[in-house]
Amino acid sequence: MWFIFFHLVLPLISGQEFLTAPPPGLRTEGEVWPLPQEISKNDQIRKIGNSKPGPIKIQFEKDFERCDVLQFARRTYLSKWAMPFGESNDEDSNEITLKVRATGDAVLDANEVWGALRGLETFSQLIFWKNDSYWIRTSQIHDFPRFPLRGVLIDTSRHYLPPPTIKRQIDIMAQNKMNVLHWHIVDIESFPYVSQKFPNLHEAGAFSPRHVYTPETVQDIIHYARLRGIRVMVEIDTPGHTGSWKGQPGFLAECREFFTEILEVFPEKFLHLGGDEVSFFTNACWFWNPKIREFMNLHGFGENITALEDYYFSKLQKVLKPIAKDRTQVFWQEVFDNNKPAPGSIIHVWKGSTATERNEELARVTAAGFQVILSSCWYLNYINYGADWKDGATAYYYCDPQDFEGSDQQKKLVIGGVAAMWGEFVDATNIEARLWPRASAVAERLWSNKNATTNAEKAWPRLHEHRCRLLARGFRVQPGNGPSFCPIEWSLP
């Protein structure tokens, strides 16, 4: 038996470029995804088992021993994700140092629980299957994320996603060192969230009584995510995209109560308030409503629909200020482009069909002093035949959130990105395969050193090994690189 020990952090260790382009069709062995910030590999590999890896025992120092997150991680990695094949306030330090020696015990040092959690995933990825035996690559790794926010957006309004499906995506996110589930929970098509204070919202807006998420279900998903180092950021998109709300009379006057409930159910410090594509709805609906026209005239707006939008967002932010003092508001970029987000808000950039348009928006937002999240180049619901994560003008792997013209201070305002999987043509039957491993390319861009991840042709054998690892753990992950095979293929149970 050999051990993995957890300690406090050790000094920085030097790393080196280690990957060379292998012949087509091959995968790496015991390489890590996302690529660590620094890795120094020894020449030796250690045999750790025949039919299964081990026996392995994970021991924590006293400060970590009672942590529920790490207790869960120990059980999970030694059984369900069995190193590697088996039958969140994440903004705390993720910094880890991992040493796997040629002899003796492996040592994993971490500043915080979340670093230990990510380090366990790294350790599991160093193990590989070869010649009917399990081996581990001896290495020294010092690692930490490049950006604090590394997320995936799911859309449960266009198609309902059952809770087990959501949980599976959370599992895979954790294995890609992602840390924020952006839950676009309601939209025009349906309102599946069960509000206890306003039950007529889901009663009128959900697809059916079965297609809902109760507060208890939400809490279960949030707890499930926390044990895997994932935060859940809910989005309540207003004032557009509210067709499923069915025009509740007087609701704006009572929205303080609604958002008070949302804040109680979703403890995440970021609250996404949407705000995208408002002009589409205002021009098609508001502007032609006699009561709204009368309201605009009364307030001196005339026919200036943007002034009406400003009024809405100003009122919404005033309503939230006393009840959400410890929360940070997130808006889609139109609120910055057309309206007046409160200082301290985060702007979520999603528009820009070209790199030039995207980078100009990032420069404008950061020049105004706002933090920013990027999604423009990572709309994974759009699919192209082939390895779209690495090939073509829109390759996800090459999109960098800091590639705009701006000062160092501006670039520090970019806190990360979110890979979006909108639900018009996505449900439980296809979300997993469509999302992964394409979102893994986004995960590496947001975690790894930019200068060490400039060549997707060098990265793809490592991504193929990562895909095989996820398949062996029971996840439905589609081929990312063309013709290939894995030691253990996915199959129906």
Stockholm file with secondary structure:
# STOCKHOLM 1.0

chainA/1-493         MWFIFFHLVLPLISGQEFLTAPPPGLRTEGEVWPLPQEISKNDQIRKIGNSKPGPIKIQFEKDFERCDVLQFARRTYLSKWAMPFGESNDEDSNEITLKVRATGDAVLDANEVWGALRGLETFSQLIFWKNDSYWIRTSQIHDFPRFPLRGVLIDTSRHYLPPPTIKRQIDIMAQNKMNVLHWHIVDIESFPYVSQKFPNLHEAGAFSPRHVYTPETVQDIIHYARLRGIRVMVEIDTPGHTGSWKGQPGFLAECREFFTEILEVFPEKFLHLGGDEVSFFTNACWFWNPKIREFMNLHGFGENITALEDYYFSKLQKVLKPIAKDRTQVFWQEVFDNNKPAPGSIIHVWKGSTATERNEELARVTAAGFQVILSSCWYLNYINYGADWKDGATAYYYCDPQDFEGSDQQKKLVIGGVAAMWGEFVDATNIEARLWPRASAVAERLWSNKNATTNAEKAWPRLHEHRCRLLARGFRVQPGNGPSFCPIEWSLP
#=GR chainA/1-493 SS CEEEEEESCCCCCCCCCCCCCCCTTCCCSSCCSSCCSEEEEEEEEEEEESSSCCCEEEECCHHHHTCHHHHHHHHIIIIITCTTCCCCCTTSCCCEEEEECSSSCEEEEESSHHHHHHHHHHHHHTEEEETTEEEEEEEEEEECCSSSEEEEEEETTTSCCCHHHHHHHHHHHHHTTCCEEEEECCCSSCCCBCCSSCTHHHHHHSSSTTSCBCHHHHHHHHHHHHTTTCEEEEECCCSSSCGGGCCCTTHHHHHHHHHHHHHHHCCCSEEECCCTTHHHHHHHTGGGCHHHHHHHHHTTCTTCHHHHHHHHHHHHHHHHTTTCTTCEEEEETHHHHHSCCCTTCEEEECCCSSHHHHHHHHHHHHHTTCEEEECTTCBTTSCCSSCTTTSSTTCGGGCCTTCSSCCHHHHHTEEEEEEEECSTTCCTTTHHHHHTTHHHHHHHHHHSCGGGCCCHHHHHHHHHHHHHHHHHTTCCCCCSSSSCCCSSCCCCC
#=GC SS_cons         CEEEEEESCCCCCCCCCCCCCCCTTCCCSSCCSSCCSEEEEEEEEEEEESSSCCCEEEECCHHHHTCHHHHHHHHIIIIITCTTCCCCCTTSCCCEEEEECSSSCEEEEESSHHHHHHHHHHHHHTEEEETTEEEEEEEEEEECCSSSEEEEEEETTTSCCCHHHHHHHHHHHHHTTCCEEEEECCCSSCCCBCCSSCTHHHHHHSSSTTSCBCHHHHHHHHHHHHTTTCEEEEECCCSSSCGGGCCCTTHHHHHHHHHHHHHHHCCCSEEECCCTTHHHHHHHTGGGCHHHHHHHHHTTCTTCHHHHHHHHHHHHHHHHTTTCTTCEEEEETHHHHHSCCCTTCEEEECCCSSHHHHHHHHHHHHHTTCEEEECTTCBTTSCCSSCTTTSSTTCGGGCCTTCSSCCHHHHHTEEEEEEEECSTTCCTTTHHHHHTTHHHHHHHHHHSCGGGCCCHHHHHHHHHHHHHHHHHTTCCCCCSSSSCCCSSCCCCC
//
